[in-house]
Amino acid sequence: MCSGGPYEWLRNADDAVLDQFAAELTEDLPLDDPMIVEVRYWLRRMRDDARRRHNESR
Protein backbone atom coordinates (compact mmCIF):
# COMPACT_ATOMS: atom_id res chain seq x y z
CA MET A 1 0.00 0.00 0.00
CA CYS A 2 1.21 3.49 -0.77
CA SER A 3 2.12 5.79 2.07
CA GLY A 4 -0.73 8.13 1.10
CA GLY A 5 -3.37 5.44 1.37
CA PRO A 6 -5.02 3.10 -1.09
CA TYR A 7 -6.35 5.91 -3.30
CA GLU A 8 -3.07 7.77 -3.76
CA TRP A 9 -2.60 6.35 -7.26
CA LEU A 10 -6.12 7.45 -8.19
CA ARG A 11 -5.71 10.92 -6.68
CA ASN A 12 -2.52 11.47 -8.68
CA ALA A 13 -3.81 10.03 -11.96
CA ASP A 14 -4.33 12.30 -14.94
CA ASP A 15 -6.99 11.77 -17.60
CA ALA A 16 -4.66 9.75 -19.85
CA VAL A 17 -3.96 7.26 -17.05
CA LEU A 18 -7.68 6.94 -16.30
CA ASP A 19 -8.47 6.44 -19.99
CA GLN A 20 -5.84 3.68 -20.22
CA PHE A 21 -7.25 1.99 -17.12
CA ALA A 22 -10.79 2.25 -18.52
CA ALA A 23 -9.59 0.73 -21.79
CA GLU A 24 -8.08 -2.21 -19.93
CA LEU A 25 -11.29 -2.74 -17.94
CA THR A 26 -13.44 -2.64 -21.07
CA GLU A 27 -11.08 -4.23 -23.61
CA ASP A 28 -13.62 -6.88 -24.63
CA LEU A 29 -16.30 -4.30 -25.48
CA PRO A 30 -16.82 -2.65 -28.87
CA LEU A 31 -15.40 0.87 -29.08
CA ASP A 32 -18.86 2.42 -29.36
CA ASP A 33 -20.21 0.68 -26.25
CA PRO A 34 -21.64 3.22 -23.77
CA MET A 35 -20.08 1.27 -20.88
CA ILE A 36 -16.66 2.67 -21.84
CA VAL A 37 -17.92 6.22 -21.38
CA GLU A 38 -19.50 5.29 -18.05
CA VAL A 39 -16.27 3.69 -16.76
CA ARG A 40 -14.29 6.80 -17.69
CA TYR A 41 -16.90 9.02 -16.02
CA TRP A 42 -16.87 7.05 -12.75
CA LEU A 43 -13.07 6.83 -12.64
CA ARG A 44 -12.90 10.62 -12.93
CA ARG A 45 -15.52 11.04 -10.20
CA MET A 46 -13.59 8.69 -7.90
CA ARG A 47 -10.37 10.60 -8.63
CA ASP A 48 -11.99 13.96 -7.96
CA ASP A 49 -13.47 12.64 -4.71
CA ALA A 50 -10.07 11.28 -3.63
CA ARG A 51 -8.49 14.67 -4.36
CA ARG A 52 -11.23 16.50 -2.46
CA ARG A 53 -10.86 14.23 0.57
CA HIS A 54 -7.09 14.63 0.48
CA ASN A 55 -7.39 18.42 0.41
CA GLU A 56 -9.92 18.40 3.27
CA SER A 57 -7.62 16.29 5.44
CA ARG A 58 -4.75 18.79 5.23
Secondary structure, DSSP 8 states (H G I E B T S, - for coil): --TT-TTHHHHH--HHHHHHHHHHHTTTS-TT-HHHHHHHHHHHHHHHHHHHHHHHT-
